[in-house]
Amino acid sequence: MGKNEVQFQTVGLNTEYFSAWINKSVETVDQCCSQLLDPEKGLDIGAVIDQLNRIETEFTRLIEQCELLESVHPDEAIRSAAESCRQTAVKHIAEFQLNTEVYGIVEQFEPQKEALDEISRRYLEHVLRDFRRAGVNLEEGSRQRVKALKEELVQLSQEFGRNIREDTRYLVVDSAEDLAGLPKDYIEAHRPDESGKVRISTNYPDFVPFMNYASKTEHRKNLYFEYMNRAYPKNLDVLLRILTCRHELARLLGHDSWAAYVAEDKMIRSASAIEEFIDRIAAIAERRAGSDYNLLLTRKKADHPEATRVDSWEKSYYFELLRSESTGFDSQEIRPYLEYQRVKQGVLAVTEKLFGLSYSRVDDPAWHESVETFDVRRAGRRVGRFYLDMHPRQGKFKHAAMFPIVAGVRGVSLPEAALVCNFPDPDEGLGLLEHSDVVTFFHEFGHLLHHLLGGEQPMARFSGVATEWDFVEVPSQLLEEWAWDYETLSHFAVHHQTGSPIPREMVEQMRSARSLGRGTQVRQQMFYAALSLTYHYRDPQGLDTTAVLKALQNKFSPFGFVEGTHLQANFGHLDGYSALYYTYMWSRVIACDLHESFQREGMFNQAVADRYVSSILAPGGTRDAELLVRDFVGRDFGFDAFEQWILETVG
C-alpha cells in the first residue's frame, strides 16, 4: 500500500478476510521483532524506534478497525469475525508487551535518551514505561497470568458491549392518544399498528423526546424502567467478572486496585486524587443542585399538591416545563429548525470556516448504504478522511462516539475516523433533532477534528487523540459551545416548512434556559464518576454492584436510586472508561478555561482558532496535556471559569 493512501476498506468483507488480516499483521510484527533481535543488525536507537513504530501502527490499525466493524457492521457474521480478530490481536499485543528480549533491546538505550530529540525521547520513555506497566519485569508465571487476564478481559468487554447493543426494548401503548405532549413529527413517525398499539423503543431518537415531552407520567416511568434495564440480567455477571479480572491484574502489576493502576499515567496521577476531585466538584454544585431540585418539586406540586419528591422519570419533563415558563423557551419550538440534513451541513460548514478546512463527499462505498464518506483538506492538502454513520439500526452501537480507524503517521498514513451516532433518520420521518442532539453532534465532531488535525505525527502512539485519557474530552466539550451560539445556528437552523431562519430571540431564550438544571446535572455526573471509581477501588470479592450503585446514587444525585433498575448493566462507560468516568467533568473544567479565550476574542476569531489548532489539536500526544493548555491560555488551568459556569443563573 502506498504512502497516504486510504487504508480502510469495507467492500467485499467476509469472515475469511479477518483471518488473512490478522495473519498479515502478525507476520509484519514478527518481521519487526526479528529485526530488533538480530545481533548482526546492530540497530541504533533510531532504527529501533522505527521498528517499534511499525509494530504499533500495524496493531493500532487492526484493533481500531475491528472495534468499529464489530460495533456497526450490519452483518452479524462480520461483527463476530471482527470480534474474534480483535481478540487475537490483543493476544499478540500482550505477548509483545511481555517480550523480555525486545524489552532488553529497548532498555539498553535508556541511558542515551538525553541525546535524542524531544519527541524521540518522549517515545522511548513512554515505550519503556508501558513495557513495565504491562508486567515485563515479572517472573514467567506471573507474565503468563497477565497475558491470560488481558485476553479474558477483551472477551468480557466484547460480551458486555454486545449485550447492550443487541438489547433494544419497547414500551407499547394503547393508542396515539398516549403520545399526548409529544411533537407532531414524533407522533407522525410513531403511527399505530394494525391493532392500534404504538411501540416506543429505548433507542435515543425515541427515548429522549418521550422523556422530555410525554405528558403521561406512567408511560414515562415504564419506558424509563425498560431503558434502565437493558442488558439486565446478563451484564451483572459479566461486569463482576470484568471487575474481578481487573483487580487481579492490578495486583499482579503492583497496585492496590485497578483504579490506582489506571490513574497512574493520567493527568490526575492517582485514585485518591480522583476521589478528591469528585468530592470537590460535588461540593461546588451542591447548593445549585438543591436549588434546581426545589424548583422542580415546586413545579410538580402545582400539578400534584401532594407530591413530596421528583422521580428520575419526571426530571426532564419538569425541567422542560420550567424552561418554558421561566424563560419563554419551549424546546419543542426549536425542533422544526433542526432538520438532520441541514444540521449536518451546518456542522460541516461551521467547522470548515472555523478551522480552515474543506470537506468533499466521496462515493466510495462503506459498511452500510447510509454511511457517508468525506475527504478533508486543509490549505488545499488532503489531511484525512471521515465517515458518518448517524442513524439507528438493529445490532448497531447504541450511543454516540468517534471511532478512530487509522492513526495518522507522517509520510505513511493519513488519519481516518468514523462518527457513529443514533439521530432520527430522515428516511423514516422528518428527521427533526432535539437541540441536545445538535450538542452531541458538535461534541463528537470535536473528537473527530482532534483525531484528524492531530494526525500528522512521526509515531502512531502520539497521533490524534493519543493524549492523556483525562484530556481527551476537552476538544469535544469545547466544540459543544458553538451549538449554543447564534451566529453558528444561523448558518443552518432553518424552519423545515417555512424556510425562515431561527429567530435570534429564540436562541437567546434557549441560552437563558440553558443553565437551569446544571447543578443537578453535575451532581448526577459525579454519581457516575463515583460509581466507576468505587467499583474499581476495592477487591470485588463479594461485591454487590446494585447495593453500591444505590448508596452512591442516594449520596450524589438529587434523584435517588429507583428500586428495580440496573444502570450498571447498560452503563457502557464502565467497560471503556473503567474507573475514569471523572474525565468528563475534569475535561469540562479545562474546556471552560479554554472557552474564555473564544468568548473574549470572538467565537469565529481566526487568530484564536489557529492558536487553538496549533496549541491543542495539532500536537496530538507529543506533549503533556498540561503543557498544551499552558501554551493556549498562557498559564496552568484553573477552576474559576468552571465555577462561574456552574453558578450561571437563568435569565
N, C-alpha and C positions, 0 to 999 in steps of 0.2 A: 504493500500500500504506500502510495506516495505521500510526501510531507503535506500536511494541512488539508488532506482530502477528508470528506465526510467518513467517519469511522463507525457509524451506527446504521446497520441495515436490518430491516424487519420484513422484507419481502421474501416469500418463499420459505419462511421458517417452518421447520418440522422438528420432531423430537431428536432425530439423529444429528441435527445441526449442532445441538448443545454438546454432544459427546465429542464431536470433532473440534469444537471451540475450546473446550477445556483441555483436550489433548494438545492442541496447538499452543495454548498458553503455558501449560506445564513444560512442554518442550522448550519454549523460549526461556523460561525461568531456569530450567536445568542447564541450558547452554550458558546462561549468565553465571550461574554458580560454578560451572566448570571453569569458566574464565577466571573467576575470583580465586579459585582454589588451585589453579595450575601453577606449581612453583616455578616453572620455566618462563611464565609470563612476566614476572617481576613488576606487577602493576604499581603505578604511582597512585596517589590519593585521587587525582582527577579521574583516572580510569576506573578506580573502584567506585567512585560516586556515579559515573556513567552507567556502570553495570547495575548498581542498586536502583538507580532511577528507572532503568528499563524494566526491572522486576516490578517495581511499584506501579509504573504506568500500565503494565500489562494486567496486573491483578485488579487494580482500581477500575479499569475499563470493564473487565469481565464482571466483577461483582456489582457495579452500579447498573450496568445494562440488564443483568439478570434480575436485580431487585425491581427495576422498573417493569420488566416484562411480566414478572410474577404478580405484579400489582394491577396491571391494566390490560393485559392481552385478553381478547375475547374468547380464545380457545383454552379450555381448562387443561387440555393435554400440554399445551405450550407453557401455561403457567406452572404446571407441575414439573415439567422438564427444566424450566428456568430455576425453580426452587432447588432441584437436585444438583444442577450445575453450580449454583451458588454455594451449596453445602460442600461440594468437592473443592471449590476454590478456597473457601475458608479453611478447610483441612490442610491444603497445601501452604497457605499463608502461615498457619500455626506451626507447621513443620519448619518453614523457613525462619520464622522468628525465634525458633528454639535450636537453630543450627549453630552449634558451638564453634564449628570450623569457620563458617562465614563470619561469625561474631569476632573470632580471634583475628581474622584478617583485617576487619574494620577497626578493631580496638587498637591495633598496633600504631595506627595513625593519630590517635588521640593527642599524644604529645606535640604533634605538628600543627594542631588546629589553629594556633595563633598566626601562622603564616598564610592561612587561607583568606580568600575574600570573604566579605561578611555573610553572603548567602551560603557559600560552601561550608563555612564554619558552622553556621546555624544548622545546616543539613546534617553534618557529621554529629553534632551534639544531639540533635533530635533522633537520629537513627540509633545511636548508642543508648540514649535514654529509653527508647521504645523496645530495643532488644532486652534491656534489663527489666523494664516493666512487664515484658512478656514472660519472663522467667528463665532466660537463657542461662543464668548462673546457678539454677537449681540443680540438684542431683538428678540422675537419669529417671528414676521412678517418679519423682515429682514433675519433671518435664512432661512425661507421658500422660500423667493425670491432668495437667494443664491443657494439653492438646485435646484430650478426650472431653473435658468440660467445655472447651470452646466449640467443639463440633456439636455437642449436645445443645448448647445454647443457640446455635444457628437454627437447628431444627425446631426447638421450642419457640423461638422468635417467629419463625415462619408459621407455625401452628397457631400461635396467638393472633397474629395479623389475619390469617386466613379465616379463623373463626369469626372475627369481627366483620371482615369483608363480605362473607357469604351469608351473614345473618341479617337480612332485611325483614323487619316486622311491620305489621299493619294494624291500624285502627279501622274498624268497619263501623260506619254509622248508618242509620236507617234511611236517611234521605238527604237531599240537597239542603233542606231546611236546617240541618245540623251544622252547616257551614256558615251560619249567621256570623257576621262581623268580618269575614274574610274578604279580600279584594275580589272584584268582579272577575279579573283574569284568572285568579286561582280557582274560583268556583267553576268557570268555564272549562278549565283544564281537568276538573275532577267531576265528571258527569256520572250520574248513577248508572249502574249496570242493569242487566235485564230484570233483576229482582228489585231494583230501586235502591240498592245499597251503594254506598260510596266508600272507597278504600283510600286511606291516607297512610303513606309509608313513613318509615323512620329515616329516609334519606333527607339530606339537608333542604332541598327545594320544597319538600312537603312539610318537614318538621318545623323549621324556623318561622315561616309565616303563620302556621297554625298556632304555635305557642304565643306569638305576638298579638294575634287578632281574633282568634276564635272566641266568641262570647260565652259559649257553654263550658263552664268550669269542669264539669265531669268529663267531657271529651278531652280537654287539655290534660287533665290528670291521667286519663287512661293512656293517651299517646306518650306522655312523659314516662309512665311505667314501662311501656314497650321499649322506648328508646334507651332507658337506663338499664335494661336487662338484656340488651343484645350480647350475644356470645356467652350468656349465662345458661346453664352452669358450667359449660365446657371449660371456660377460661379460668375458673377459680383454681382448678388443679394445675393447669398449665402455668399460671402466674406463680403459684407456690413452688413449682419445680424450677422456674426461672430464678426466683429469689434464692433457692437452695443452692443451685449451681453457682450463681454469682458470689454468694457468701463463701462457699468452699474455695472458689478460685481466688478471691481476695485474700483469704487466709494463707493459701499456698504462696501467694506473691508478697507476703509480709505485711499485710494491712489488717486492721481490726474489723473492717467492714467493707462492703462494696462501695458505700458512699465515700469512705476515706480514700479508696483506691482511685475512683473516677474523678474525684475533685483535685487530685494532686497536680495534674498538668493543665488545669483551667486557670482563668484569671483569678478566681476566688481562692484557690490553693488548698482548701481544707473543708471537710464536712462540718466542722464546728463553725467555720465562717459562714457556710450556707445557712446553718441554723440561726446564727446571729442576724444574718441578712433578712431572713423570713420574719423574724420577730420585729426587726426594725421597720420593715415595710408595713407589717400588720399594725404596728403601733401608730405609724403615720396616718394610716387610713381609718383607724378605729372610730374616731369621733365622726368623721364624714360618713362612714358606713352606718353608724347609729342614726344619724340624721336622715340618710336615704331610706332606711328601713321604716322609720317613723312616718315619713311621708307616704310610703306605700300603705302602711297599716291604716293611716288616717283616710286615705283614698278608698281603701277597701271597705272601711266602716261606713262610708257614705252609701255603699250598696248593701252592706250587710252589717248593721249596727252591732250585732252580737259577736263580730269577729274579734279574736284575740291574737291572731298570728297571720302571717303571709306565708303560703307554702311555695315550694320551688316551682310548681306548675302555674303559679299566679304572678310571679315577679315580672316576667317580660310583658305580660298583658297589662298589668297596672302601671308599669313604667311607661308603656306606650300611651296610656290614658293621661298620665301626669304630664308627659312631654307636650301632648296636645293641649291640655288645659292650662298649663303654666306658661307656655311659650307660643302657643298658637300653631305649633308644628305637629302635623299628623303624618306619620311616616308612610301611610298608605298613599298620601298625595304625591310623594316623590317617585313612587314605583312607575307611573306612566312615562316618566322621563328617563328611565334606566333600562331601556331595552338592550338585551345582551349584545347584539351585534354592534350597536352604537357605542356601548361601554367598552367593548373590546377595541374598536378602532380608536376610541378616546384614550385608553391607556397606552396604546401604541404611539399615538400622535404626541401625547404629553411627554412620554419618556424619550421619544426621538428629539423633541425640542429641547428638553432639559439637559440631555447628556450628549447631544451632537451625534445621534445615531440615525441610521436609516434601516428599515426592515423591508424585505422583499419576499413575497409569497413564493414558495417553491412547490412544484407539482409532484415531487417525489412521494409515492405512497408510503403510509406509515402502518402501524399495527391495527388501526381501525379507520373506517372510512370517514369518521367525523373529525379525525385529528388533522390539524393544520400545521404546516411546516414553514418556518421563516428563516432566511439568512439575515445576518446582522452585519452592517458595515459602519465603520467609523472613519471619517476623513477619506472616504472612498475605498477603504481597505476592508475586506471581509474579516471579521473578528470572531465569528461563531455562528451557531445555529440553535434554534429552539423549536419545540413542538408544543401545541396547545391541545390538551385533551380535557375538555371543560364540562362535560355533561354526564349524568349518572347512567350506568347500565349494570346489569347483573354481573356479579363477580369482580367488579372493579373496586379499587381503593375508595373508601367512603368519605374521606375528608378532603383537605386541600394541602398540596405540598409541591415543592420544587424538587424534582429528581435529577441530580447530576447524571450525565450519561457518559461523557468523555471529558477527561481533565485536559485543559489547555496546557500544552508543553511547547515552549518556543521552538519553532522550526520542525516540530514533529506532528502536533495535532492541534486543531482549533477546538475550543470548548463547545460542548453540546449539552443541552438540558431539556427537560420536559416540565411544563406546568400542568399539573393534574388537579382538577377541581370538580365540583359537582353542582354547577349552576343550572337553573332552569333551561331546558332545551327549547329553542325557538321552533324546532320542528314538531314539538308536541304542545304548542300553545303560543302565547305571545312572547314568552321568554323575558318577562319583566323581572328585574332583580330587586332585592332589598338593598338599601344603602349599605348594610353590613356586608353584602356580597361584593360591592364595589371596593370596600375597605380590604376585604380578603384578597381581591384581585390585585390591588396595589401591593399588599403585603407580600404575596408570593412572587410578584414581579420584581420586588426588591431583592429577594433571594436570587432570582434569575439573573438580574443585572450584576450582582456580586460575582456569580459564577462566570459570567461571560466577560465582564470587564476586568476581572482579576485573573483571567486565564492566559496570560502571556508570561509564564514563569519558566525558569530553566529546569525546575523539578516538579513532578506531578504532586508531590506531597505538600507543596505550597500553593497549588493552583486554586483559584476561585475562593470558595467559602472555607478553605482549609485554615481558618484562624482558630484561636481557642474557642471551644464549643460555646462558652457563655458570651461570646461576642457575635455569634452567627446571626442572631435575631435583630441586631442593631440596624443594618441596612433595610431590612424588611419593615420593621416598626417605624423607621423614619419615613419611608416612602408612603406609608399609610396617610401621612398628614396631607398629601396632595388630594386625597379623596374628600377632604373637608374644605378645600379651597375653591372659592367661587370661580376664579379665573380658570382653574383646571376643569371644573364641572361644566363651565360654559362652552368648552370645546366639544362636548359630546352629549350632554343631558338635554335632549330634545323630546318633547311630547310625541309619543308614537302615533297619535291620531291627528293632532292639530299642527305638528311641526314647529310649535313655538318653543323657544329656548327656556330653560329653567329660570324662574324669576330670582333675582338677587335676594329679594325678601325671604323667599323660601329657604335659600341656603343659609341666610343669616339666622333664621329661626331654628334651622337644624343645628347650626353651630352653637346657638344658645342652649338648645336642649341636650347637647352632646354630653355635658358633664353630669347630668342627672343620672344617678346610679353608679357613678365612678367609684365611690367608696366601697359599696357592696361588691362591685366587680373586682376591685383589688383584693379585698378580703377573700373572695372566692378563689382568686388566683393563688393566694398564699395558702389556702387549704390544699389546692392541687400540689403546690410546691412542697408543703409539709408532708403530704401523703407519699409523694415519690421519694422524699428523703427518708422518712421513717421506715418505709418498707425495706430500705436498703441499709439501715443504720444499726441493725441488730441481727443476731442469729435467728433465721426464720423457723427454726425448730419449734413446733407448736404454735406458730403464728396464726391468729385468727384475723385474716385480712379484712373481714367485714367489721369486726369489733374495732380495729384500728381506724378504719375509714369513718365509722360512726363517731368515735371520740374526737377525731381531728375535724370533721365537718362541723360538729357541735361547738368546737372551740373557735374555729376561724371564720366560719361562714355564718352570716345572719340567718341563713335559711338552713335549718338543721337537717340532720340525716332523716331520710324517708325510709321507714321500715319496708322491706320487700324489694328494695332496689340494690343493684350491684354495679356501681360505677367501675370498680376495679376490673371487671370482666371486659369492658369495652373502652377503657382509657388507654388508647394506643400508645400514648407517650410513656407509659410505664415500661414498654418494651424499648422503644427507640431512644428515649432520654434517660431511662433508668432513674437514678437519684437526682437528675439535673433539671427538673422542670422549673426550678427557680430562675433558670436562664432567661425566660421570657420577661420577667419583671426586672432582672438585672440589666438586660438589654434595653428595656424601656427607660430605665434611669439614664443610661448613656444616650439613647436616642433623643430624649428630652433636651439634653445638653447640646447635642449636635443641631437640633431643630432651631435653637435660638439664633444661630447664625443666619439661617434662611429667613426666619421671622424678621430679623433686624435689617437684612440687606435685600430681601425680596425672594419670594418662592421660586421665581424663574431667573434670578440673578446669575448670569453666566459665569462670572468670576468665582462665585461661591460654589456653584455646581462643578466647575472644573477642579477647584481645590478639593472638593469632596471626592471626586473620582480619583484624583492623584494621591490623596492622603489616605482614604479609607478603602476604596474598592480595588484600585489597580494593584496595590502591593500584595493582595491575597494573604497568604500566611507567611510572607518573608520577614515580617517583623512582629514583635509582640503587640497585641491589640492596644494595650495602654499607651504605647508609643504612637500608634496610628491616631488615636484620639487626641493626644497631645499635639501632634502635627496639625490637626484640623482646628482645634479650639484654642491652642496656644497655652494649655495648662492641663493638669490632671482633671479627669471628670469628677463632678460632684453631684450632690443630691438636691441643690437649691431649685433647679428647673423642674425636677420631678415633684418636689413638694408643692410648688406653685401649680403644677398640672393637677395634682390630687385635690387641691383646695379650690380650684376654679368653681365658681358658683353659677347657677342658672341665671340667665338674664344679662 
